[in-house]
Amino acid sequence: MARHLPTPSRTGAPTAPGRLPWAGRRRLAPLLLLALLLPAACAGSADTPPAGGDAAVDADSGGDAPAAGQPDPVPACPFTAEQASELAGLALTDQGNCLFGDGRGVASLTITMASRLAGEATWDYQHDQAGKRFERVTDVDRGVRAYVAAKDIEGEAVMITDKGSYTVTMSSFSIDVAGYEQRLRRLLEAIPS
């Protein structure tokens, strides 16, 4: 009786006895990778804080700075619709998320809040872009850093404080550059720093 040798795989080079053909190894690679990563993913991290609850505060900082590993806090919206209306010089309604509008879909006042760290990280870029977009950009002595920028149809003010950072945008208020600057300064003065 004649002995027949096994036919080599047609997907590549012949395999040594006891080794999987190339096609089989390709199918096993993702499974092996998953087997290596699964224990690490399930174990979690000992440094991960529990979900929910209040963020811990660093006792040495007097309660202002977050504890190590905690995110920098983002301040809440500093104004109600009534306050925003008085400061901006136009009757505004609260449209949610610190966005105030005139109710006709024309004029708007938006305040975007971020952490102090985020504000400092984007300060140079925002200030540079304001110089390109607006007719006038003026640094203001308010908070840690602040500027007011305006042109004929809109204005922007950015302020970094110890509690967080604020970007105030006004548009379509039907006022001139000086009017935007004046109202933006008034809004910055009213934001707690």
Buried (B, 14 or more C-beta within 10 A) or exposed (E): EEEEEEEEBEEEEEBEEEEEBEEEEEEEEEEEEEEEEEEEEEEEEEEEEEEEEEEEBEEEEEEEBBEEEEEBBBBEBBBEBEBBBBBBEBBBEBBEEBBBBBEEEEBBBBBBBBBBBBBBEBBEEBBEBBEEEBEBBBEBEBBBBBBBBBBEEBBBBBBBBEBBBBBBBBBBBEBEBEBBBBBBBBBBEEBEB
